[in-house]
Every structure is written in C-alpha cells, then in structure tokens.
Amino acid sequence: MANSINRRSWIKSTALMAGGAAFFSGTISKLAAMPRRIQQSVWSDRLADQEAVLQFPPAIKARLSANENPFGPSPAAKKAIQEALDTSYQYPFMHMRELTGKIADYEGIKQENILMDAGSSPLLLAAAIFYGKNGAEIISGDPSYSDLPSDAEKLGAKWTKVPLTADYKLDLDAMEAKISSNTGLVYICNPNNPTATLLDTEKLKAFCERVSKKVPVFIDEAYIDYLPDPQSVTLIDAVKKGQNVIVARTFSKLYGFAGLRCGYIIAQPDTIANLSKHAVGGMSLSAPSVAAAIAAYQEKEFLQDALKKTLASKEFLYSVLKKEGYEYIPSSTNFVMFPIKMDGQRFVQEMANRGVGIRVWKFNNMDWCRVSVGRMDEMQAFADAFKQLS
C-alpha cells in the first residue's frame, strides 16, 4: 500500500523531521525572544494560532482564534474512540487500510492516490521540504494560509507572495504570471484562510489544467466541507484526470477532529511516493483517531447538523457587525474577517481582557480581525466584548 511505511523508512523520515527541528530551533529561539506584540507577523499560521491560544487569560469565555468546530466530534466518533481503547496496544494497520478504502471508494480513486497523516500539517511540511528544495520558488496568495510556503522559506526556498484581488480572492492570473523556471510549486488555499473567500470553480479547474503541465499545484481544501456542495467544488477530479495536482483534506474542521489529528492528501502515485519520504504517514495516527475517522467519514446527518449550527452562529455574527457599523468579507467557511478601527494588537489584548480570543492581520494598510464561528454562547460573548470596543 502506497501510504504505509516500514520501520526502517519510519526511522528515516523521523530523522529528517528531527533534522528539520534542529534547523528550526535557532529561528524559534529568536522568535521566542521577540516582544509578544510582533510575534504574530513572523510565526507560521499554525504557530500563530498556538501562540494566540497560549496568551489567553485563564477565564477565557470564547476561543475564537483557531477555526475549530465546537460542535464535534460526533457521538459515533466518540463511541468509536472508546471502543478502540481495548485494542490500542496493536498498531492500527488494518484499520488504516479500512479508512483509506472508505475515502477511495467515496472519491472514486485508488488507495495508492492517498497519503494519510496526523492532520494536514505534516503533509504541508512534506510538500514544503520536497518542492522547496534547492532554493526553488513557492508561489502563494497574500494573505493566505502560510504554513507550507513559510516552512519552505525557512528551509531555503523562495516565497513569492501574490496580492489578492479587489474582492479579497486569490488572484489566479497574477499567480500564473509569476511562474518561472525556478518555480517548484503553486499553493492555493480554497476556500482561502484568512479571508474565507472561494474561487470560481471552473476558473480554478482551467487554471490547474494549464498550470499543472508546468509545475505542481497544491490545493488546500481544509474548509471545503463548509460549502453547500463540496463535491462540485473539489479539485479531486483533476487528480483523476492525471493532472499534477495535490489536494489536501483534513478532519480538523467540520468533523471536529482538530485535537484528534487526521488528514490526508490525494495525488498521483509518484507524488505520494515522493512526499512519503518526508512524512511519517499513517503510522503517525493513533488507533482511536483512526477508529473515530472511520466512524465519522461522510456521516452526513452529523455534518449537516454541525453546518447548520455554524451557519446560524455566522448569521448572528454578521448581524452584530452590521449593527455596529462594520463591513465584513462574506464567508464561505467557519470564520469571518473584517477591518477594525484600532491597532490590531491592542484589539487582541482588549478582547482577551474581556474573555474572547481572536486573531488579527494587517494588509491593504488596514488592521483586520479574523473571528472563528463558535457556539451561540461564544458568539454572544464576542458580541458583548465587541460592543464595548466598537
């Protein structure tokens, strides 16, 4: 099976990861010594989310900074975790094959097209290592999810950032124009994080068909399950057609697995083989997480209920922003971005003082807040705090 690895290759990949950790240690030490107020601009998004949570006061009322789903995991997933504990002394080889089999059957692909890992983060790192080697260029939108290109840059790659369009979407034409003989990968997060905007599907498909003939295209679909019809938007069909496209998926969002860690990529078999050299793969998932993923995968009733609750909370958030006289970017995800009227870091601190955690960005010469959509009580806590500052 393409995404399984033996003990020797596991040791090899772990050694590579350890080397990367040693490489990063000096950078992280320097970042840790920086004043907290400027750290967020240089951490990757993954580490910035972590740092934001760690800075919250103990009595936090609403953790709205990391785009987590507070409605999951499902009861079926929880039951599967409990039942898996008795046999968790065993490696979950067969269960992993069952999970990849379910994904393959649903998507109409082969298991050799799938590489699993503990969330999508290790797979983004594997792509950063492989496609950013020898100083190659990684092209991404700006702002967009930064883990893959920022990790590649730390390892010596060139990171080319392409500004968004006037309506805060990834600029595919401008990204294509930046491709050169040194380009190793084009990274596209769709829907985009942090702007929550969605690309035109037909335009993206045409882009991938053209561009993948020149360089690989990595499509990060972390938030695709929040769309009304994910199957009509996904780029997995591009993989089926043999294009040099990589599609990343995660259970961390609508499935509610952010703390359980389960994700995967779908790509051509040779791409899976190359990225497997830099990822632990299925052996990084615990038996309870695999069991939960098997139980939860395409559990439509639960997913629809979680989506319904998310949409209700998002509409409440929209109403709060409108009432206070704030514009916002219409969201296709479980978070909303809007420009704020004070310094971003001060806004973070003032909201945290009121028990609410959020994230901020600075672009287009403005400070922006990204607020994750939580339970209704969390959105009310946000509203109460926001009204004191707006």
ABEGO torsion letter per residue (X at the ends): XAABBBAAAAAAAAAAAAAAAAAAAAAAAAAAABBAAAAAAABBAAAAAAAAAAABBAABABBAAAGBBAAOBBAAAAAAAAAAAAAAABBAAAAAAAAAAAAAAAAGBBAAABBBBBEAAAAAAAAAAAAABGGBBBBBBOBBBAAAAAAAAAAGBBBBBBBBBAAGBBBAAAAAAABBAABABBBBBOBBOAAGBBBBAAAAAAAAAAAAAABBBBBBAAAAAABABAAAABAAAAAAAGBBBBBBBBAABAAGAAAAGBBBBBBBAAAAAAAAAABAEAAABBAAAAAAAAAABGBAAAAAAAAAAAAAAAAAAAAAAAAAGBBBBBBABABBBBBBABBAAAAAAAAAAAGBBBBBBBBGGBBBBBBBBBBAAAAAAAAAAAAAAX
